[in-house]
């Protein structure tokens, strides 16, 4: 007869958790604005690269382009004349100073159309809003009188004038 097997004593080991510190990978952008132009995309990207400091062409040919504007990725296609941009989807450029307002307004409206309240259409039909941050602050001011004065001043403007906006809320 075989000797009985000895039971092994199981000693629970204390588990240690190792924490590995790594930098988080940058999430890829999975919603990408897709723009349908009626223009040669090489012209389009050259035009915007001359206006925006943070503009990088990722790929371009006359029919297709991919680019980054202020870190935002865009895809574009030359879809022909049946595709038109509208006010329903526009791009707002938030700025701090009148110098920035003037830069974007003058560059983007050249060859396009000046619209009301800081809106414009560039020469490719893209609709933009050149919006100083103070405008947003004033038209949402907690004081309803100041809010209304700022809104009324904005409604009289095409290109936003920061000095005029500030003066409008001081008037009695």
Secondary structure, DSSP 8 states (H G I E B T S, - for coil): --------------------------------EEEEESS-HHHHHHHHHTT-SSEEEEEE-SSEEEEEETTEEEEEEE--TT----TTS-EEEEESSHHHHHHHHHHHHTTSEE-STTEEE-TTS-EEEEEEHHHHHHTT-SSHHHHHHHHHHHHT-SS--HHHHHHHTT--
